[in-house]
Amino acid sequence: MKKRLPWLLALLLFALLLTLVWQASWRHQVEEQELRAQQQLQVYRTALESEITRFENIPRALQSHPVLTRALQYPDRADALEQANRLLQHMSEETGVEALYLIGADGVTLAASNWHLPHSFIGQNYRYRPYFSDALRGSVGEFYALGATTRTPGYFFGLHMAGPDGAKGVLAAKITLLPLEHSWQPARELVLVVDKDEVIALSSRAELKFRTLAPLTPTARRRLENARQYTPMPLTPLAITYDRHQVEWQGEQYGVSELALPRLQWRMQLWWPSRQLAMNATLLSALTGVGLIALWLLLLYWRQRRRYYRMQLRARSELEQQVMSRTAALAATNRELEQQIQERIQAEARLRSMQHELIHSNRLAALGQMAAGVAHEVNQPLTALRNQSVNTLLLSQHGRHDELETSLQTMGRLIDRIARLTSQLKLFAATRRSTRGQTPLNEALDNILSWLAPRLAEQHIELDRPDGDDALLPMELHALEQVLANLLTNSIDALSDSTAARISIAAGPGWLQWQDNGPGIDSELIDKVTEPFFSTKCAGQGLGLGLSIVRDLVEASDGRLDIQHPPEGGIRFRIDWSNHDPDPH
């Protein structure tokens, strides 16, 4: 019994493995078939919707036609009805619509495209049809049913109409879907369109049409009879049995794939034969079993051969193993030594390269920062000096000597400012010196306004200065002038296209606040605008150093610069020295 147990376990494992193979093959085939079925359903759905959409706009094109509104207004005039019949007949023949007809508010058909045929709709009452009642209420009516007059199935559209005198009616259209159903018949699968009551409305097999997938409830049967949707079809259930996602019909197993249709709460189903899938899974399991048996026999043969050669090769194998082990160890040692030498050479080369690049980068950064800073700061007083020189020449030509003296004094101050800027190049070097001091705000503000006031007047910018006592700020005069000049220049540029432009300055012991009502700065750029060479202006209108210089000068005076968005709009710069004791000197 103990000798048979391993064989029984092996046989059980073999059967379990074949079962798993069968199930995996079945699931894989079902998934592939479901994917193909969904793709086919997409094609069928597109064709069906395209066929319906192709005709649904025809009633809209005729909704306001004067011939039809006249017939609706004068239903007792034979000439008006004859013109309407001719128009509907012509449009039906041109567009391929099976029938176009005009229904009065009482549900009686007034004119129809088939007026000349034995099964004409004229005089028929369609008040019971849902598409008529929906359209009469103002909605677009859609309905699929057997024709009450022709007994042929079709898709109905209803559209609300109104005559000039307020008379109401419905313009209806019927299209046939029989050619589309005939195009489904060559397919091996079964294509069904099922409505919300489980009635098969369309099918690729005629014997399935107007049958049900489940018995109708009394409520559904009563609703269908009231609308005469499928009258006189008996709507008997199909003799099918369900097994998960499969159905059995007429002795054949089918897998069912389904896709929802937006119109009329329909569902499109594709029934595909599943018997072949089971046969394929069984065949694969059988081949797997044969392969496993063959593999087991090969393993037995290999085991016997291996046992035969093992004793002969053991001695030689041990000797070769020792030789290979020593050779491998020596080779590994050599490779490790070579790798270490190569890594050291590469590390030294990278170190030298990084040293050269660092020296070069530092030189370029220092030269660039110094050159750009001087160019930016000297440009402002030079511009003011040029304006003052022109002003001085004009004053001289007009003999206004008292004002000429003031203008020359202003030019002198600007020249002194340029001298101070060139003597303070160390403010732009890598290491900053302190700019702390004590300077009245109005003194520094008057100095920069002496050469920037014309720009304020030119752009009609109103400047609100602090009232009351002059605030004493803990910063050197030339540093405070640079801060105020950069802030004022930025505000003037920002307010270039603004109306009612205003700049407001407020100050107190240990703080300064600058605000304008310009367009402001985007929130995501707040942290970047104080970086060197970053500018929100157009190319060529700035170096992007103004706010960077302001920040450096403020921090060099032990202050802090905050950029804020006030609720009323614009931008606000606040410099705060309140956390530091003022300089006693």
Secondary structure, 3 states (H helix, E strand, C coil): CCCHHHHHHHHHHHHHHHHHHHHHHHHHHHHHHHHHHHHHHHHHHHHHHHHHHHHHCHHHHHCCCHHHHHHHHCCCCHHHHHHHHHHHHHHHHHHCCCEEEEEECCCEEEEECCCCCCCCCCCCECCCCHHHHHHHCCCCEEEEEECCCCCCEEEEEEEEEECCCCCEEEEEEEECCHHHHHHHCCCCCEEEEECCCCEEEEECCHHHCCCECCCCCHHHHHHHHHHCCCCCCCCCECCEEEECCEEEECCEEEEEEEEECCHHHCEEEEEEECHHHHHHHHHHHHHHHHHHHHHHHHHHHHHHHHHHHHHHHHHHHHHHHHHHHHHHHHHHHHHHHHHHHHHHHHHHHHHHHHHHHHHHHHHHHHHHHHHHHHHHHHHHHHHHHHHHHHHHHHHHHCCCHHHHHHHHHHHHHHHHHHHHHHHCHHHHCCCCCCCCCCEEHHHHHHHHHHHHHHHHHHCCCEEECCCCCCCEECCCHHHHHHHHHHHHHHHHHHCCCCCCCEEEEEEECCEEEEEECCCCCCHHHCCCCCCCCCCCCCCCCCCCCHHHHHHHHHHHCCCEEEEECCCCCCEEEEEECCCCCCCCC
